[in-house]
Amino acid sequence: MYGLILQISGGTGWLGIAPLIFIFAIFYLVLILPQQRRQKKWQAMLGQLKTGDKVVTSGGLRGTIVALKDDSLHLRVPPDNLRVEVTRASIVSVTTAEEAAK
């Protein structure tokens, strides 16, 4: 009889951990995995930058890439064709020709 009671109480330990494992799995699928995908997409976009691309920075500057360096780039910002140096990490998006026409 005592052996049966010990077996039952030992099995409930795993049942207590199961909801935590389930919550972590949902947390990973909903929050962590999409963030990793966005990060990889952003890194790929930064790797494909070239002169002549129209970009938007995190500060809201819109300009055309004039020169590229290792960790920075030079933008030509209209209307006075001002030349600004920004870091690559500050680039938020690349504006395509269709978006620029709008």
C-alpha positions as MATLAB code, in Angstrom:
seq = 'MYGLILQISGGTGWLGIAPLIFIFAIFYLVLILPQQRRQKKWQAMLGQLKTGDKVVTSGGLRGTIVALKDDSLHLRVPPDNLRVEVTRASIVSVTTAEEAAK';
ca = [
       0.000    0.000    0.000;
       2.761    2.445    0.840;
       4.496    1.667   -2.438;
       1.396    2.672   -4.364;
       1.140    6.004   -2.528;
       4.802    6.831   -3.196;
       4.399    6.084   -6.883;
       1.387    8.340   -7.233;
       2.963   11.250   -5.382;
       6.172   10.935   -7.417;
       4.242   11.128  -10.687;
       2.547   14.409   -9.824;
       5.898   16.248   -9.872;
       6.058   15.969  -13.647;
       2.465   17.071  -13.945;
       3.350   20.217  -11.990;
       6.175   21.089  -14.391;
       4.183   20.384  -17.579;
       2.272   23.720  -17.536;
       5.543   25.626  -17.168;
       7.029   23.803  -20.148;
       3.863   24.526  -22.137;
       3.973   28.231  -21.218;
       7.650   28.471  -22.216;
       6.911   26.785  -25.566;
       4.098   29.249  -26.303;
       6.311   32.166  -25.196;
       9.065   30.975  -27.558;
       6.722   30.563  -30.524;
       4.918   33.873  -30.030;
       7.755   36.210  -28.971;
      11.256   34.850  -29.460;
      10.989   33.113  -32.843;
       9.420   36.072  -34.725;
      12.032   38.435  -33.248;
      14.838   36.156  -34.450;
      13.330   36.113  -37.940;
      13.085   39.932  -38.008;
      16.689   40.222  -36.824;
      17.958   37.888  -39.585;
      15.951   39.777  -42.222;
      17.335   43.133  -40.994;
      20.925   41.793  -40.986;
      20.472   40.532  -44.558;
      19.102   43.940  -45.611;
      22.145   45.686  -44.101;
      24.457   43.290  -45.920;
      22.858   44.073  -49.283;
      23.156   47.868  -49.070;
      24.852   49.508  -52.057;
      25.448   53.022  -53.334;
      22.379   54.568  -54.903;
      19.909   52.877  -52.532;
      17.327   55.145  -50.933;
      17.128   54.467  -47.193;
      15.349   55.646  -44.054;
      17.229   55.934  -40.750;
      15.893   55.364  -37.253;
      15.977   59.139  -36.744;
      13.699   59.681  -39.742;
      16.293   60.896  -42.258;
      15.552   59.882  -45.832;
      18.468   59.897  -48.209;
      20.458   58.193  -50.927;
      23.600   56.219  -50.138;
      26.667   57.930  -51.608;
      29.498   55.934  -50.013;
      29.810   52.796  -47.883;
      32.324   52.083  -45.120;
      32.718   49.125  -42.769;
      30.271   50.226  -40.091;
      28.946   53.502  -41.497;
      27.716   55.066  -44.706;
      27.297   58.511  -46.235;
      23.839   59.724  -47.193;
      22.911   62.531  -49.550;
      19.898   64.248  -47.975;
      17.727   66.582  -50.081;
      16.855   69.430  -50.672;
      20.350   70.945  -50.299;
      22.209   67.702  -51.109;
      23.627   67.669  -47.600;
      26.048   64.800  -46.982;
      25.569   63.007  -43.642;
      27.492   60.073  -42.147;
      25.378   57.528  -40.225;
      26.008   54.066  -38.818;
      24.701   51.034  -40.641;
      22.739   50.011  -37.554;
      20.640   53.169  -37.821;
      19.199   52.086  -41.189;
      15.612   50.963  -40.701;
      14.488   50.286  -44.257;
      15.431   50.517  -47.900;
      12.930   52.436  -50.019;
      12.229   50.808  -53.367;
      11.576   52.696  -56.608;
       7.811   52.046  -56.391;
       7.603   53.465  -52.845;
       9.674   56.518  -53.838;
       7.300   57.272  -56.755;
       4.330   57.513  -54.331;
];
